[in-house]
Amino acid sequence: MSPPGAAYFVAGTDTSVGKTRVTTALLRVMRQSGLKVAGVKPVAAGAERHNNRWINEDATLIASSSGQLTPYEQLNPYCLPDPLSPHIAADRAGISIDPGVIKRHFDDIRAHHDLTLVEGAGGWLAPISLSQTMADIAIRLELPVVLVVGIRLGALNHAQLTYRAIRASGLDFAGWIGSVLQKEFPALPENLKLLEHVLGGPALAVLPHDDSAADDERHLAAAAGQLATAAVKVSH
């Protein structure tokens, strides 16, 4: 039996910092390179009703970018209707989020792909219950973490706090990707220099504000190659 493919957990310094943008672009680039890739959105808060079931837009973007044929219920085990903190959305839906359930779906998907990206919801410590957070999901999956840093006012503080929390969790830190969120961000080079210093090295990539999908793929090509190297090693 062949070993499972490589996998990463894509975390963010906050909500709406570009996790899905990064995840989907990485999946497209890796897929174009010939890898069999998959994405997982374990928890999604905010959905629309389609064909008598709840569907999250980010999860569908992941599926279309990867080309995977995963049943939706595995790709997105916890699809919560209300666009709220996951623990509130789950409570309103009468659902308890179980990292063990997520692990079982993830293991099945990972076993059939060269590389799998798991996209978190919100920030690293976004609560999924009164006692657990997204970090508990990453820890249960035992994955190295790629951190998407939303570059805007406050980014330096959020990035350092998140980085320290990831390191304290015992998980490997696989690198960071900058996502510029302000159209005109003052002192961008100086901010990136500080982030390189406090996050252990230069960014895997920096995505400018409001790029096209093709531009995102170009900016993330080197990062995808670096991350995919692990998948090639594992699959051989």
Sequence and secondary structure as in RCSB ss.txt:
>XXXX:A:sequence
MSPPGAAYFVAGTDTSVGKTRVTTALLRVMRQSGLKVAGVKPVAAGAERHNNRWINEDATLIASSSGQLTPYEQL
NPYCLPDPLSPHIAADRAGISIDPGVIKRHFDDIRAHHDLTLVEGAGGWLAPISLSQTMADIAIRLELPVVLVVG
IRLGALNHAQLTYRAIRASGLDFAGWIGSVLQKEFPALPENLKLLEHVLGGPALAVLPHDDSAADDERHLAAAAG
QLATAAVKVSH
>XXXX:A:secstr
     EEEEEEESSTTSSHHHHHHHHHHHHHHTT  EEEE SEEE  EEETTEEE HHHHHHHHHH     HHHH
SSEEESS S HHHHHHHHT    HHHHHHHHHHHHTT SEEEEE SSSTT BSSSS BHHHHHHHHT  EEEEEE
ESTTHHHHHHHHHHHHHHHT  EEEEEEEE SSS TTHHHHHHHHHHHTTS  SEEE TT  HHHHHHHHHHHHH
HHHHHHHHHH 
